[in-house]
Amino acid sequence: MKFLYTALFGLLTLSAVRAQIDQPSFGPSYADMAFYKLEDGAIVSIPHTAWDIAFSAAGQGLGIFLNEGAASSQGAASVELYLTAAEDFESTDTSNIVSRLYNDELSWDEGAFNHIKDGLDPFDFGWGRYDVTTHIVNGSRYFILKLRNGSYKKLFVESLAGGIYTIRYADLDGSGETTKTIDKAGFTGKTLAWFSFGSETAADLEPAAWDLLFTRYTTPLDDGEGGILEYMVSGVLSGPGVQVAQADGINPATVDFNDYSDNLTDSLTAVGYDWKEFNLSTFQWSIPGDRVYFILTAADSLWKVQFIDFEGSGTGISTLEKTFLSVLSATSDFPENLNGFEVFPNPATDEVNIAIELSDQPKQALVQLYNSMGQLVLARELKPQAGLNMKTLQIGELPAGPYFLAVQTEKGRAVKPLVVR
């Protein structure tokens, strides 16, 4: 789908588009994962040692993930996951290990525990199988975890029933057997429930909203000898609902999103690790100067992001420049029930009038006003009805400058530029 933004910027000058600098960090020795939000630059850093495995908290989610980021450049141990050929919990042991498992980093729907699913079996989810009669996912495979302290645990995910995961684990000799439950209801609106074998609890480690995750993960790379090596990298994973388009060989100041909108992808590694490169001659990190990323957030805000520096394992600090471009969608992409949308006067000083022509009566309608940095500064609910709807917004307290006025119904969103004097 091609998004058209030309009309959206008709009233804005180039000086109105303000770039901002943020510095998300992986922490010294890459010890942390950092949740980053483009809108306000908020960064929430969590040590990798805070968790070992994580469970999808989404309503229909079945993914179970491994903490691959715990290993640091200073030799700290990683968490390792192994599939066994055992047919029951009691016989699970290192003697029947089949293979080591890794996260795929393709989506937030599937992690390392799902990696070994049978792609031809729609009811196989790797760690378990879905029962069409009971609507319960029952555990079907047995695993071994090597924890950071070098100890081993055998692990069986018994079930996911009614939104509750039940897991069973013990030392390899069967001692310390424990059964725990992780209830999705305690993590509403979050991506994952993060479980630690140290605390034996699942924690809510995520902020309420985030767009990018700066972390460490393994990725398959060519070993130079015809084989594939699972290599640890420091990189950026896209958050749920986030889409990214990469633009290379461009002038960052003049590159146009319209030329790359068809390249938007929701792949977790759309930004990935290769926005930086280590120079073996200078022993320094370098950043491509002709690359930007267009990032469309789950909240429909469009940003241009360019990485400009990376300090490596000493501090883990990355530096990026972000520019807010717009909110979706363009004025030509009206929701099907929106026949007309006008904003006047424009420019406005103390108040602005909104006229909305609807072909039917939506359940709800929302007016949202964003500033030039992508921040939501005003939101008002409408009581919509079929036909002409009028709404007046008081804007006298707002700083002068360019804004984006959006009308949202359950059938879509329309956006108009607004200048406040």
NUDREN-694056 format. One record per residue (C-alpha): residue number from 0; residue in three letters; y, z, x. Coordinates in steps of 0.001 Angstrom, whole numbers, plus 500000, padded with zeros to 6 digits. Each point is the difference from the previous one (the first is absolute). Layout:
residues N
+-------+------+--------+--------+--------+
! kemar ! vopa !      v !      w !      u !
+-------+------+--------+--------+--------+
!   NUM !  ALA !      Y !      Z !      X !
...
+-------+------+--------+--------+--------+
This chain:
residues 421
+-------+------+--------+--------+--------+
! kemar ! vopa !      v !      w !      u !
+-------+------+--------+--------+--------+
!     0 !  MET ! 500000 ! 500000 ! 500000 !
!     1 !  LYS ! 503423 ! 499038 ! 501384 !
!     2 !  PHE ! 502773 ! 502554 ! 499450 !
!     3 !  LEU ! 503528 ! 498633 ! 499769 !
!     4 !  TYR ! 502751 ! 502250 ! 501311 !
!     5 !  THR ! 502886 ! 497604 ! 500548 !
!     6 !  ALA ! 501743 ! 500851 ! 496741 !
!     7 !  LEU ! 499418 ! 503676 ! 500597 !
!     8 !  PHE ! 502198 ! 500023 ! 503070 !
!     9 !  GLY ! 502784 ! 497820 ! 498595 !
!    10 !  LEU ! 502492 ! 502844 ! 499802 !
!    11 !  LEU ! 499020 ! 501687 ! 503251 !
!    12 !  THR ! 501508 ! 499391 ! 503411 !
!    13 !  LEU ! 498021 ! 500160 ! 503230 !
!    14 !  SER ! 501851 ! 503149 ! 500958 !
!    15 !  ALA ! 498560 ! 501692 ! 496903 !
!    16 !  VAL ! 496471 ! 499810 ! 501390 !
!    17 !  ARG ! 499674 ! 503069 ! 502198 !
!    18 !  ALA ! 497226 ! 500388 ! 502522 !
!    19 !  GLN ! 498722 ! 503494 ! 500726 !
!    20 !  ILE ! 497995 ! 501446 ! 502876 !
!    21 !  ASP ! 496992 ! 502307 ! 499498 !
!    22 !  GLN ! 497552 ! 501483 ! 502502 !
!    23 !  PRO ! 496554 ! 500776 ! 498577 !
!    24 !  SER ! 497794 ! 501616 ! 502633 !
!    25 !  PHE ! 496286 ! 500165 ! 500749 !
!    26 !  GLY ! 500725 ! 503247 ! 501858 !
!    27 !  PRO ! 499426 ! 500688 ! 503701 !
!    28 !  SER ! 496562 ! 498671 ! 501016 !
!    29 !  TYR ! 499822 ! 498404 ! 496516 !
!    30 !  ALA ! 499082 ! 503392 ! 498555 !
!    31 !  ASP ! 501533 ! 499430 ! 496556 !
!    32 !  MET ! 499951 ! 497664 ! 497065 !
!    33 !  ALA ! 503413 ! 499405 ! 498434 !
!    34 !  PHE ! 500626 ! 499026 ! 496380 !
!    35 !  TYR ! 503211 ! 497972 ! 499846 !
!    36 !  LYS ! 502167 ! 499041 ! 497025 !
!    37 !  LEU ! 502393 ! 497082 ! 500391 !
!    38 !  GLU ! 502438 ! 500996 ! 497254 !
!    39 !  ASP ! 501276 ! 503194 ! 501604 !
!    40 !  GLY ! 498344 ! 499930 ! 503416 !
!    41 !  ALA ! 497976 ! 503111 ! 499171 !
!    42 !  ILE ! 497231 ! 500700 ! 502533 !
!    43 !  VAL ! 497203 ! 502512 ! 499424 !
!    44 !  SER ! 497859 ! 500604 ! 503092 !
!    45 !  ILE ! 496521 ! 501515 ! 499755 !
!    46 !  PRO ! 497775 ! 500836 ! 503000 !
!    47 !  HIS ! 496763 ! 498026 ! 500080 !
!    48 !  THR ! 498189 ! 503294 ! 500456 !
!    49 !  ALA ! 500859 ! 500937 ! 496412 !
!    50 !  TRP ! 497125 ! 497991 ! 498518 !
!    51 !  ASP ! 496628 ! 498380 ! 500686 !
!    52 !  ILE ! 499103 ! 497841 ! 496988 !
!    53 !  ALA ! 502018 ! 498969 ! 496942 !
!    54 !  PHE ! 499121 ! 499095 ! 496425 !
!    55 !  SER ! 501716 ! 497448 ! 497782 !
!    56 !  ALA ! 502078 ! 501837 ! 497409 !
!    57 !  ALA ! 500669 ! 496930 ! 497845 !
!    58 !  GLY ! 498574 ! 500046 ! 496486 !
!    59 !  GLN ! 497329 ! 497363 ! 500685 !
!    60 !  GLY ! 499937 ! 500469 ! 503771 !
!    61 !  LEU ! 496692 ! 500499 ! 501793 !
!    62 !  GLY ! 501133 ! 499689 ! 503601 !
!    63 !  ILE ! 499150 ! 502614 ! 502624 !
!    64 !  PHE ! 501772 ! 499722 ! 503357 !
!    65 !  LEU ! 499451 ! 501267 ! 503529 !
!    66 !  ASN ! 502718 ! 501503 ! 502182 !
!    67 !  GLU ! 500066 ! 497488 ! 502847 !
!    68 !  GLY ! 503378 ! 501126 ! 501325 !
!    69 !  ALA ! 498999 ! 503366 ! 501427 !
!    70 !  ALA ! 499234 ! 498586 ! 503470 !
!    71 !  SER ! 503105 ! 500108 ! 502179 !
!    72 !  SER ! 501050 ! 498298 ! 503196 !
!    73 !  GLN ! 499349 ! 503334 ! 501729 !
!    74 !  GLY ! 496262 ! 499896 ! 499311 !
!    75 !  ALA ! 499809 ! 502063 ! 496815 !
!    76 !  ALA ! 496727 ! 499432 ! 498173 !
!    77 !  SER ! 499742 ! 497813 ! 496929 !
!    78 !  VAL ! 498130 ! 500500 ! 496756 !
!    79 !  GLU ! 496978 ! 497707 ! 499883 !
!    80 !  LEU ! 497920 ! 498881 ! 497021 !
!    81 !  TYR ! 496414 ! 498757 ! 500137 !
!    82 !  LEU ! 497697 ! 498522 ! 497384 !
!    83 !  THR ! 496418 ! 501231 ! 500093 !
!    84 !  ALA ! 496741 ! 498617 ! 498678 !
!    85 !  ALA ! 499090 ! 503383 ! 498502 !
!    86 !  GLU ! 498667 ! 500037 ! 496455 !
!    87 !  ASP ! 500959 ! 503594 ! 499274 !
!    88 !  PHE ! 502471 ! 502606 ! 501173 !
!    89 !  GLU ! 497443 ! 502203 ! 501759 !
!    90 !  SER ! 498769 ! 497247 ! 502347 !
!    91 !  THR ! 503477 ! 498757 ! 500931 !
!    92 !  ASP ! 500320 ! 500249 ! 503772 !
!    93 !  THR ! 501360 ! 498195 ! 503054 !
!    94 !  SER ! 496500 ! 498565 ! 500529 !
!    95 !  ASN ! 500394 ! 497708 ! 496991 !
!    96 !  ILE ! 503515 ! 498700 ! 500685 !
!    97 !  VAL ! 500347 ! 496311 ! 499115 !
!    98 !  SER ! 503599 ! 499164 ! 500898 !
!    99 !  ARG ! 503503 ! 501354 ! 500512 !
!   100 !  LEU ! 502449 ! 499335 ! 497163 !
!   101 !  TYR ! 503730 ! 499281 ! 499986 !
!   102 !  ASN ! 502689 ! 499554 ! 497375 !
!   103 !  ASP ! 500683 ! 496366 ! 499153 !
!   104 !  GLU ! 503780 ! 500472 ! 499621 !
!   105 !  LEU ! 500030 ! 497338 ! 497296 !
!   106 !  SER ! 501023 ! 502071 ! 497001 !
!   107 !  TRP ! 500260 ! 503559 ! 498744 !
!   108 !  ASP ! 496976 ! 499350 ! 497794 !
!   109 !  GLU ! 497361 ! 500042 ! 502745 !
!   110 !  GLY ! 499501 ! 502072 ! 503145 !
!   111 !  ALA ! 497305 ! 500492 ! 502614 !
!   112 !  PHE ! 497591 ! 501551 ! 497487 !
!   113 !  ASN ! 500225 ! 496826 ! 497894 !
!   114 !  HIS ! 499605 ! 497644 ! 502949 !
!   115 !  ILE ! 496219 ! 499630 ! 499647 !
!   116 !  LYS ! 499952 ! 498999 ! 496336 !
!   117 !  ASP ! 497976 ! 497012 ! 498844 !
!   118 !  GLY ! 502624 ! 497422 ! 499102 !
!   119 !  LEU ! 497580 ! 498279 ! 497629 !
!   120 !  ASP ! 499380 ! 503188 ! 498025 !
!   121 !  PRO ! 503018 ! 500815 ! 497783 !
!   122 !  PHE ! 498747 ! 503564 ! 499490 !
!   123 !  ASP ! 499628 ! 500828 ! 503699 !
!   124 !  PHE ! 503007 ! 501784 ! 501498 !
!   125 !  GLY ! 498517 ! 500850 ! 503375 !
!   126 !  TRP ! 499594 ! 503749 ! 499761 !
!   127 !  GLY ! 498693 ! 499769 ! 496432 !
!   128 !  ARG ! 499014 ! 497875 ! 497023 !
!   129 !  TYR ! 501607 ! 499872 ! 496588 !
!   130 !  ASP ! 497787 ! 500903 ! 497037 !
!   131 !  VAL ! 501009 ! 497856 ! 497008 !
!   132 !  THR ! 498417 ! 502496 ! 497582 !
!   133 !  THR ! 501590 ! 503238 ! 501207 !
!   134 !  HIS ! 503111 ! 498425 ! 501612 !
!   135 !  ILE ! 499332 ! 502172 ! 503045 !
!   136 !  VAL ! 499905 ! 498770 ! 503589 !
!   137 !  ASN ! 496973 ! 501671 ! 501597 !
!   138 !  GLY ! 499607 ! 500357 ! 503749 !
!   139 !  SER ! 497522 ! 497558 ! 501547 !
!   140 !  ARG ! 500510 ! 500246 ! 503778 !
!   141 !  TYR ! 500014 ! 502809 ! 502564 !
!   142 !  PHE ! 502528 ! 500361 ! 502811 !
!   143 !  ILE ! 500655 ! 501919 ! 503188 !
!   144 !  LEU ! 503464 ! 501023 ! 501138 !
!   145 !  LYS ! 500939 ! 500930 ! 503545 !
!   146 !  LEU ! 503035 ! 502254 ! 499786 !
!   147 !  ARG ! 502775 ! 500420 ! 502556 !
!   148 !  ASN ! 498406 ! 503131 ! 501483 !
!   149 !  GLY ! 496836 ! 498034 ! 500780 !
!   150 !  SER ! 497909 ! 501567 ! 497246 !
!   151 !  TYR ! 497986 ! 497921 ! 497552 !
!   152 !  LYS ! 499752 ! 500247 ! 496225 !
!   153 !  LYS ! 497639 ! 498195 ! 497706 !
!   154 !  LEU ! 501764 ! 498926 ! 496833 !
!   155 !  PHE ! 498995 ! 498771 ! 496590 !
!   156 !  VAL ! 502496 ! 498980 ! 497329 !
!   157 !  GLU ! 498014 ! 501071 ! 496964 !
!   158 !  SER ! 502132 ! 498484 ! 497263 !
!   159 !  LEU ! 503300 ! 499043 ! 498482 !
!   160 !  ALA ! 499956 ! 501129 ! 496379 !
!   161 !  GLY ! 502967 ! 500524 ! 497706 !
!   162 !  GLY ! 502407 ! 499536 ! 502870 !
!   163 !  ILE ! 498291 ! 502673 ! 502122 !
!   164 !  TYR ! 498311 ! 499254 ! 503317 !
!   165 !  THR ! 497143 ! 502305 ! 501008 !
!   166 !  ILE ! 499045 ! 500074 ! 503669 !
!   167 !  ARG ! 497240 ! 501860 ! 501831 !
!   168 !  TYR ! 499979 ! 500623 ! 503743 !
!   169 !  ALA ! 498277 ! 502161 ! 502604 !
!   170 !  ASP ! 499304 ! 500342 ! 503695 !
!   171 !  LEU ! 497234 ! 497710 ! 501242 !
!   172 !  ASP ! 497451 ! 502839 ! 499868 !
!   173 !  GLY ! 500866 ! 500606 ! 496344 !
!   174 !  SER ! 501963 ! 503178 ! 500607 !
!   175 !  GLY ! 503373 ! 500571 ! 498404 !
!   176 !  GLU ! 499210 ! 497758 ! 497070 !
!   177 !  THR ! 503057 ! 499706 ! 497763 !
!   178 !  THR ! 500866 ! 498197 ! 496771 !
!   179 !  LYS ! 503629 ! 499188 ! 499227 !
!   180 !  THR ! 501821 ! 498199 ! 497202 !
!   181 !  ILE ! 503178 ! 497947 ! 500236 !
!   182 !  ASP ! 501725 ! 499473 ! 496662 !
!   183 !  LYS ! 502250 ! 496953 ! 499713 !
!   184 !  ALA ! 502039 ! 501857 ! 497394 !
!   185 !  GLY ! 501511 ! 502090 ! 502784 !
!   186 !  PHE ! 501382 ! 496888 ! 501689 !
!   187 !  THR ! 501576 ! 498069 ! 497146 !
!   188 !  GLY ! 502266 ! 497227 ! 501229 !
!   189 !  LYS ! 498731 ! 500263 ! 503577 !
!   190 !  THR ! 497933 ! 497521 ! 501988 !
!   191 !  LEU ! 497449 ! 502322 ! 501580 !
!   192 !  ALA ! 498696 ! 503562 ! 499932 !
!   193 !  TRP ! 499756 ! 501029 ! 503679 !
!   194 !  PHE ! 496995 ! 502227 ! 500824 !
!   195 !  SER ! 499601 ! 502210 ! 503077 !
!   196 !  PHE ! 496654 ! 501467 ! 501070 !
!   197 !  GLY ! 501933 ! 502684 ! 501847 !
!   198 !  SER ! 501683 ! 501376 ! 496891 !
!   199 !  GLU ! 497271 ! 498637 ! 497695 !
!   200 !  THR ! 502666 ! 498924 ! 497516 !
!   201 !  ALA ! 501718 ! 496812 ! 498874 !
!   202 !  ALA ! 503749 ! 500017 ! 500578 !
!   203 !  ASP ! 502896 ! 498023 ! 498542 !
!   204 !  LEU ! 501586 ! 498656 ! 503181 !
!   205 !  GLU ! 501992 ! 497072 ! 498587 !
!   206 !  PRO ! 503626 ! 499990 ! 498915 !
!   207 !  ALA ! 500694 ! 499021 ! 496406 !
!   208 !  ALA ! 500946 ! 496444 ! 501009 !
!   209 !  TRP ! 499593 ! 497994 ! 503186 !
!   210 !  ASP ! 499840 ! 496363 ! 501097 !
!   211 !  LEU ! 498546 ! 499881 ! 503513 !
!   212 !  LEU ! 497605 ! 502195 ! 501963 !
!   213 !  PHE ! 500435 ! 500199 ! 503771 !
!   214 !  THR ! 496605 ! 501026 ! 501340 !
!   215 !  ARG ! 497077 ! 499238 ! 502314 !
!   216 !  TYR ! 496929 ! 498094 ! 498895 !
!   217 !  THR ! 497216 ! 497872 ! 501417 !
!   218 !  THR ! 499969 ! 496244 ! 499688 !
!   219 !  PRO ! 497479 ! 497399 ! 501216 !
!   220 !  LEU ! 501287 ! 498046 ! 503009 !
!   221 !  ASP ! 498494 ! 497409 ! 502328 !
!   222 !  ASP ! 498674 ! 501758 ! 503118 !
!   223 !  GLY ! 500525 ! 496871 ! 502100 !
!   224 !  GLU ! 496281 ! 499530 ! 500540 !
!   225 !  GLY ! 499042 ! 498519 ! 496659 !
!   226 !  GLY ! 499548 ! 503319 ! 498260 !
!   227 !  ILE ! 502011 ! 502179 ! 497633 !
!   228 !  LEU ! 501340 ! 503421 ! 500925 !
!   229 !  GLU ! 501264 ! 502576 ! 497513 !
!   230 !  TYR ! 503288 ! 500813 ! 501696 !
!   231 !  MET ! 502367 ! 502871 ! 499226 !
!   232 !  VAL ! 503554 ! 498847 ! 499257 !
!   233 !  SER ! 503251 ! 501536 ! 498838 !
!   234 !  GLY ! 501336 ! 498047 ! 497060 !
!   235 !  VAL ! 501493 ! 499890 ! 496543 !
!   236 !  LEU ! 498020 ! 499925 ! 496755 !
!   237 !  SER ! 501562 ! 498895 ! 496709 !
!   238 !  GLY ! 500103 ! 502512 ! 497169 !
!   239 !  PRO ! 498465 ! 499390 ! 496559 !
!   240 !  GLY ! 501806 ! 497219 ! 498140 !
!   241 !  VAL ! 501956 ! 498906 ! 503082 !
!   242 !  GLN ! 500077 ! 496308 ! 500951 !
!   243 !  VAL ! 501040 ! 498556 ! 503355 !
!   244 !  ALA ! 500918 ! 496532 ! 501282 !
!   245 !  GLN ! 500318 ! 499450 ! 503753 !
!   246 !  ALA ! 502543 ! 497516 ! 501346 !
!   247 !  ASP ! 499683 ! 498793 ! 503606 !
!   248 !  GLY ! 502091 ! 497761 ! 502225 !
!   249 !  ILE ! 503140 ! 500672 ! 497992 !
!   250 !  ASN ! 503542 ! 501263 ! 500398 !
!   251 !  PRO ! 499847 ! 503501 ! 498471 !
!   252 !  ALA ! 503639 ! 499777 ! 498900 !
!   253 !  THR ! 499595 ! 496813 ! 497960 !
!   254 !  VAL ! 496344 ! 499904 ! 498931 !
!   255 !  ASP ! 499594 ! 499414 ! 496247 !
!   256 !  PHE ! 497363 ! 501839 ! 497960 !
!   257 !  ASN ! 499652 ! 497014 ! 497676 !
!   258 !  ASP ! 498312 ! 498137 ! 502848 !
!   259 !  TYR ! 497305 ! 502679 ! 500293 !
!   260 !  SER ! 499552 ! 501409 ! 496490 !
!   261 !  ASP ! 496743 ! 498074 ! 499524 !
!   262 !  ASN ! 498575 ! 501871 ! 503004 !
!   263 !  LEU ! 500212 ! 503461 ! 498443 !
!   264 !  THR ! 496719 ! 501877 ! 500400 !
!   265 !  ASP ! 498797 ! 503465 ! 499054 !
!   266 !  SER ! 497696 ! 500262 ! 503024 !
!   267 !  LEU ! 500204 ! 503478 ! 501547 !
!   268 !  THR ! 500510 ! 498521 ! 503464 !
!   269 !  ALA ! 502623 ! 497384 ! 499080 !
!   270 !  VAL ! 502318 ! 501743 ! 502483 !
!   271 !  GLY ! 497150 ! 501427 ! 502051 !
!   272 !  TYR ! 500208 ! 500726 ! 503729 !
!   273 !  ASP ! 501184 ! 496722 ! 501586 !
!   274 !  TRP ! 503725 ! 500446 ! 499344 !
!   275 !  LYS ! 499979 ! 501348 ! 503561 !
!   276 !  GLU ! 498275 ! 498959 ! 503218 !
!   277 !  PHE ! 499271 ! 501876 ! 503205 !
!   278 !  ASN ! 501056 ! 498135 ! 503127 !
!   279 !  LEU ! 497489 ! 500687 ! 502804 !
!   280 !  SER ! 502468 ! 498753 ! 502607 !
!   281 !  THR ! 502858 ! 502337 ! 499095 !
!   282 !  PHE ! 497903 ! 502706 ! 498299 !
!   283 !  GLN ! 502437 ! 499947 ! 497117 !
!   284 !  TRP ! 499853 ! 499127 ! 496342 !
!   285 !  SER ! 501759 ! 496853 ! 498804 !
!   286 !  ILE ! 501008 ! 498979 ! 496477 !
!   287 !  PRO ! 500235 ! 496374 ! 498767 !
!   288 !  GLY ! 503656 ! 499251 ! 499364 !
!   289 !  ASP ! 499278 ! 497140 ! 497594 !
!   290 !  ARG ! 497856 ! 501811 ! 497454 !
!   291 !  VAL ! 500871 ! 501814 ! 496774 !
!   292 !  TYR ! 497997 ! 501342 ! 497098 !
!   293 !  PHE ! 501063 ! 499602 ! 496385 !
!   294 !  ILE ! 498682 ! 503054 ! 498165 !
!   295 !  LEU ! 499810 ! 500230 ! 496241 !
!   296 !  THR ! 499418 ! 503606 ! 498973 !
!   297 !  ALA ! 498022 ! 501216 ! 497023 !
!   298 !  ALA ! 503370 ! 500838 ! 498414 !
!   299 !  ASP ! 500978 ! 496290 ! 500267 !
!   300 !  SER ! 502578 ! 500449 ! 502749 !
!   301 !  LEU ! 500134 ! 497216 ! 502579 !
!   302 !  TRP ! 500775 ! 500833 ! 503636 !
!   303 !  LYS ! 500277 ! 498135 ! 503271 !
!   304 !  VAL ! 498552 ! 502024 ! 502883 !
!   305 !  GLN ! 500216 ! 499237 ! 503712 !
!   306 !  PHE ! 498430 ! 502194 ! 502664 !
!   307 !  ILE ! 502306 ! 500367 ! 502992 !
!   308 !  ASP ! 498368 ! 502630 ! 502236 !
!   309 !  PHE ! 496833 ! 502000 ! 500648 !
!   310 !  GLU ! 499792 ! 502897 ! 502463 !
!   311 !  GLY ! 496216 ! 500202 ! 500268 !
!   312 !  SER ! 497831 ! 503091 ! 500258 !
!   313 !  GLY ! 502649 ! 502143 ! 501701 !
!   314 !  THR ! 501917 ! 500552 ! 496765 !
!   315 !  GLY ! 498292 ! 497666 ! 497525 !
!   316 !  ILE ! 503431 ! 498969 ! 498701 !
!   317 !  SER ! 500450 ! 496540 ! 498500 !
!   318 !  THR ! 503434 ! 498653 ! 499125 !
!   319 !  LEU ! 500593 ! 497546 ! 497204 !
!   320 !  GLU ! 502952 ! 498377 ! 498300 !
!   321 !  LYS ! 499785 ! 499648 ! 496238 !
!   322 !  THR ! 502201 ! 498062 ! 497614 !
!   323 !  PHE ! 499793 ! 500351 ! 496236 !
!   324 !  LEU ! 500031 ! 496567 ! 498375 !
!   325 !  SER ! 499468 ! 500455 ! 496270 !
!   326 !  VAL ! 497907 ! 501339 ! 497169 !
!   327 !  LEU ! 497691 ! 497692 ! 498085 !
!   328 !  SER ! 500304 ! 497779 ! 498335 !
!   329 !  ALA ! 502616 ! 497281 ! 500124 !
!   330 !  THR ! 502032 ! 499143 ! 496930 !
!   331 !  SER ! 497861 ! 496912 ! 499427 !
!   332 !  ASP ! 496863 ! 502126 ! 499656 !
!   333 !  PHE ! 500850 ! 501719 ! 496709 !
!   334 !  PRO ! 497281 ! 501920 ! 498183 !
!   335 !  GLU ! 498686 ! 497839 ! 497165 !
!   336 !  ASN ! 501595 ! 502210 ! 497332 !
!   337 !  LEU ! 503453 ! 499970 ! 501637 !
!   338 !  ASN ! 502040 ! 497080 ! 498666 !
!   339 !  GLY ! 503309 ! 501007 ! 501524 !
!   340 !  PHE ! 501465 ! 502466 ! 502490 !
!   341 !  GLU ! 503726 ! 500220 ! 500760 !
!   342 !  VAL ! 502077 ! 502494 ! 502008 !
!   343 !  PHE ! 503784 ! 500264 ! 499544 !
!   344 !  PRO ! 502554 ! 500504 ! 501360 !
!   345 !  ASN ! 498723 ! 499082 ! 503430 !
!   346 !  PRO ! 501547 ! 501198 ! 502307 !
!   347 !  ALA ! 500378 ! 503293 ! 498098 !
!   348 !  THR ! 501980 ! 503159 ! 500645 !
!   349 !  ASP ! 499354 ! 502865 ! 497594 !
!   350 !  GLU ! 497378 ! 498648 ! 497658 !
!   351 !  VAL ! 497740 ! 497001 ! 499559 !
!   352 !  ASN ! 498546 ! 498506 ! 496832 !
!   353 !  ILE ! 496458 ! 498669 ! 499739 !
!   354 !  ALA ! 498945 ! 497546 ! 497295 !
!   355 !  ILE ! 496266 ! 499458 ! 499544 !
!   356 !  GLU ! 498484 ! 497542 ! 497529 !
!   357 !  LEU ! 496359 ! 500821 ! 499158 !
!   358 !  SER ! 497570 ! 497838 ! 498043 !
!   359 !  ASP ! 497961 ! 503019 ! 498921 !
!   360 !  GLN ! 500215 ! 503780 ! 500080 !
!   361 !  PRO ! 498478 ! 501338 ! 503238 !
!   362 !  LYS ! 498582 ! 503495 ! 500140 !
!   363 !  GLN ! 502635 ! 500947 ! 502526 !
!   364 !  ALA ! 502708 ! 498512 ! 502184 !
!   365 !  LEU ! 501634 ! 501416 ! 503102 !
!   366 !  VAL ! 503256 ! 499118 ! 501749 !
!   367 !  GLN ! 500015 ! 500718 ! 503746 !
!   368 !  LEU ! 502837 ! 499685 ! 502505 !
!   369 !  TYR ! 499259 ! 499636 ! 503731 !
!   370 !  ASN ! 502477 ! 500140 ! 502855 !
!   371 !  SER ! 500012 ! 497637 ! 502982 !
!   372 !  MET ! 497564 ! 502261 ! 501889 !
!   373 !  GLY ! 497368 ! 499758 ! 497297 !
!   374 !  GLN ! 500565 ! 503494 ! 498651 !
!   375 !  LEU ! 499779 ! 500604 ! 496263 !
!   376 !  VAL ! 503346 ! 501550 ! 499086 !
!   377 !  LEU ! 499892 ! 499874 ! 496216 !
!   378 !  ALA ! 497353 ! 499609 ! 497300 !
!   379 !  ARG ! 500418 ! 499999 ! 496231 !
!   380 !  GLU ! 497491 ! 499568 ! 497208 !
!   381 !  LEU ! 500797 ! 497643 ! 497136 !
!   382 !  LYS ! 498867 ! 500166 ! 496406 !
!   383 !  PRO ! 499260 ! 496295 ! 499759 !
!   384 !  GLN ! 499678 ! 497911 ! 496886 !
!   385 !  ALA ! 499443 ! 496314 ! 499373 !
!   386 !  GLY ! 503269 ! 498086 ! 500282 !
!   387 !  LEU ! 503177 ! 500961 ! 501848 !
!   388 !  ASN ! 500102 ! 503351 ! 501817 !
!   389 !  MET ! 503185 ! 501358 ! 501599 !
!   390 !  LYS ! 500303 ! 502759 ! 502581 !
!   391 !  THR ! 503043 ! 501328 ! 501871 !
!   392 !  LEU ! 499572 ! 501719 ! 503365 !
!   393 !  GLN ! 502632 ! 502294 ! 501503 !
!   394 !  ILE ! 500297 ! 499085 ! 503681 !
!   395 !  GLY ! 503354 ! 501520 ! 500948 !
!   396 !  GLU ! 498358 ! 502504 ! 502372 !
!   397 !  LEU ! 498141 ! 497358 ! 501979 !
!   398 !  PRO ! 501274 ! 498829 ! 503403 !
!   399 !  ALA ! 501384 ! 496484 ! 500066 !
!   400 !  GLY ! 497608 ! 497329 ! 501163 !
!   401 !  PRO ! 497147 ! 497707 ! 498931 !
!   402 !  TYR ! 497234 ! 501183 ! 497654 !
!   403 !  PHE ! 497002 ! 498586 ! 498167 !
!   404 !  LEU ! 499614 ! 500637 ! 496272 !
!   405 !  ALA ! 496451 ! 499720 ! 498649 !
!   406 !  VAL ! 498636 ! 500002 ! 496461 !
!   407 !  GLN ! 496331 ! 500985 ! 499792 !
!   408 !  THR ! 497649 ! 499664 ! 497023 !
!   409 !  GLU ! 496210 ! 500175 ! 499926 !
!   410 !  LYS ! 499988 ! 496196 ! 500268 !
!   411 !  GLY ! 502018 ! 499770 ! 503212 !
!   412 !  ARG ! 503335 ! 500426 ! 501677 !
!   413 !  ALA ! 503241 ! 498028 ! 500281 !
!   414 !  VAL ! 502733 ! 500615 ! 502551 !
!   415 !  LYS ! 503731 ! 499219 ! 500223 !
!   416 !  PRO ! 502418 ! 500668 ! 502867 !
!   417 !  LEU ! 502907 ! 502319 ! 499295 !
!   418 !  VAL ! 503074 ! 500748 ! 502120 !
!   419 !  VAL ! 501746 ! 503338 ! 499550 !
!   420 !  ARG ! 503648 ! 500207 ! 501060 !
+-------+------+--------+--------+--------+
